[in-house]
Amino acid sequence: MRIARTAPQGGPKRLSNCLSEGLRNALSRRVDEGSRLRHAWHACVPEPLGSHVEPVRYVSGLLFLQVNTPAWASRLRHEKPALLELLRKNSVFRDIGDIRFRVVPIEPPTKIAAAPLKPSRLSARAATVVAQTAESIADPALRAALERLSQSGRDPQRPKRKP
């Protein structure tokens, strides 16, 4: 059974039906040009550079590229003279004079989830040193904080020291 792909009355329409013929033709040419440009680029440029850099537009001997990281942009900057010579060997880029590029990340950066912090546990020896230091502190707030810290290194079964 074949299902007709027609929009219901007043429903969604095909995008091509909303565009003028001139605009449809211009978009079609742009897509064809982009496809031809990408194909020529990948045929000329060796990996891994070819997969980190994408051609965007080629106009009057000027090639515009998008690079996915600053590191690859730096590499491209250093290899630019050799890359121009390599590209001139392809009929599509025969009259290339310059390359311009900008960094455009392919994927938005993702937030790295921080691992939940585990409560730190002092060794018994470190806890003893902290407790002894707390005894010599005159400031009551600091002394109390150091005493709490020293408790994290003590064995829970061991009774707490009284000052």
C-alpha distance (Angstrom), angle and dihedral (degrees) to the residues before:
residue distance angle dihedral
M1 . . .
R2 3.78 . .
I3 3.78 120.4 .
A4 3.78 117.0 -145.8
R5 3.81 114.0 -128.4
T6 3.74 99.1 -143.9
A7 3.76 124.4 132.9
P8 3.77 118.3 -118.4
Q9 3.79 116.9 -109.6
G10 3.82 106.8 -69.1
G11 3.83 91.5 2.3
P12 3.79 130.1 120.2
K13 3.79 118.3 -45.1
R14 3.75 132.1 -153.1
L15 3.77 112.3 -92.5
S16 3.80 91.0 -129.2
N17 3.82 88.9 60.9
C18 3.80 90.3 58.2
L19 3.83 95.8 51.6
S20 3.75 127.8 79.6
E21 3.78 117.2 -112.9
G22 3.81 91.1 -112.3
L23 3.80 92.0 53.9
R24 3.81 91.9 45.9
N25 3.81 90.0 52.3
A26 3.81 92.2 47.1
L27 3.81 91.6 50.3
S28 3.78 90.7 47.4
R29 3.81 91.4 51.3
R30 3.81 90.3 47.9
V31 3.80 91.8 51.7
D32 3.81 91.4 47.2
E33 3.82 91.2 48.3
G34 3.81 91.4 48.7
S35 3.77 91.3 50.0
R36 3.82 92.1 48.4
L37 3.81 90.5 47.5
R38 3.83 94.0 50.3
H39 3.79 91.5 46.9
A40 3.82 92.4 51.0
W41 3.82 91.3 44.7
H42 3.80 94.1 52.9
A43 3.80 90.7 44.9
C44 3.83 91.5 55.7
V45 3.79 106.6 34.1
P46 3.79 120.7 71.5
E47 3.78 124.0 -131.8
P48 2.96 138.0 -68.8
L49 3.83 90.7 28.0
G50 3.80 91.9 52.5
S51 3.79 93.7 59.5
H52 3.82 94.9 48.4
V53 3.80 96.8 47.8
E54 3.81 126.3 56.3
P55 3.80 127.1 -169.5
V56 3.79 113.5 -123.8
R57 3.79 105.7 177.4
Y58 3.78 139.8 -8.5
V59 3.80 116.5 -156.5
S60 3.81 129.6 162.9
G61 3.79 95.3 -19.5
L62 3.80 93.9 -46.0
L63 3.80 117.9 115.9
F64 3.81 118.4 -159.0
L65 3.79 116.1 -156.3
Q66 3.79 137.6 -174.9
V67 3.79 117.0 -142.5
N68 3.80 119.7 -162.5
T69 3.84 99.3 -145.3
P70 3.81 137.6 22.2
A71 3.81 89.3 -119.6
W72 3.80 91.5 60.4
A73 3.81 90.1 45.0
S74 3.80 88.6 56.5
R75 3.78 91.5 48.8
L76 3.80 90.3 48.5
R77 3.81 90.4 51.0
H78 3.82 90.4 54.3
E79 3.81 94.4 44.9
K80 3.82 95.8 42.7
P81 3.87 98.2 108.5
A82 3.81 92.8 48.3
L83 3.80 91.0 43.7
L84 3.81 91.8 52.8
E85 3.80 90.4 53.2
L86 3.79 90.9 48.1
L87 3.80 92.9 49.4
R88 3.83 93.5 48.8
K89 3.80 88.3 65.0
N90 3.82 89.5 67.3
S91 3.81 116.9 79.7
V92 3.81 92.2 -132.6
F93 3.82 92.4 58.3
R94 3.82 97.9 32.7
D95 3.82 94.6 124.1
I96 3.82 97.6 38.5
G97 3.78 112.9 146.2
D98 3.79 105.3 170.2
I99 3.78 145.0 3.2
R100 3.78 125.8 -138.3
F101 3.76 123.3 -173.5
R102 3.75 144.4 171.5
V103 3.76 135.0 -165.1
V104 3.80 113.2 -104.4
P105 3.81 113.5 167.9
I106 3.78 112.1 -133.8
E107 3.78 94.6 -145.9
P108 3.76 125.6 29.5
P109 3.78 112.3 -108.6
T110 3.77 112.0 -95.0
K111 3.74 122.8 -138.0
I112 3.75 112.8 -111.1
A113 3.75 108.9 -131.2
A114 3.76 110.0 -126.7
A115 3.75 114.7 -128.5
P116 3.77 111.4 -113.4
L117 3.75 110.9 -97.7
K118 3.75 114.9 -109.8
P119 3.75 116.0 -145.0
S120 3.76 107.7 -100.3
R121 3.75 117.8 -121.7
L122 3.75 121.4 -151.3
S123 3.74 120.5 -141.8
A124 3.80 114.8 -107.9
R125 3.79 90.6 -108.8
A126 3.83 93.2 51.1
A127 3.81 90.3 46.9
T128 3.82 89.7 53.7
V129 3.80 91.5 51.0
V130 3.83 91.6 48.9
A131 3.84 90.8 48.1
Q132 3.82 91.8 49.5
T133 3.80 90.1 48.8
A134 3.81 90.3 49.8
E135 3.82 90.2 57.1
S136 3.80 90.6 61.2
I137 3.84 95.9 48.6
A138 3.82 116.4 104.2
D139 3.83 96.7 -165.4
P140 3.82 105.8 89.2
A141 3.85 95.4 -152.5
L142 3.80 92.9 51.1
R143 3.80 91.9 44.1
A144 3.85 90.4 51.8
A145 3.82 91.2 49.0
L146 3.80 92.1 50.6
E147 3.80 91.0 47.7
R148 3.82 90.4 52.6
L149 3.79 89.1 48.7
S150 3.79 92.2 50.5
Q151 3.83 89.7 53.1
S152 3.82 90.6 64.8
G153 3.79 90.0 66.3
R154 3.75 98.0 46.6
D155 3.75 125.2 93.8
P156 3.83 108.2 -100.2
Q157 3.82 90.9 -134.0
R158 3.81 92.3 53.4
P159 3.80 112.2 90.8
K160 3.78 117.8 -112.1
R161 3.80 118.5 -103.3
K162 3.75 115.6 -111.9
P163 3.81 117.2 -138.6
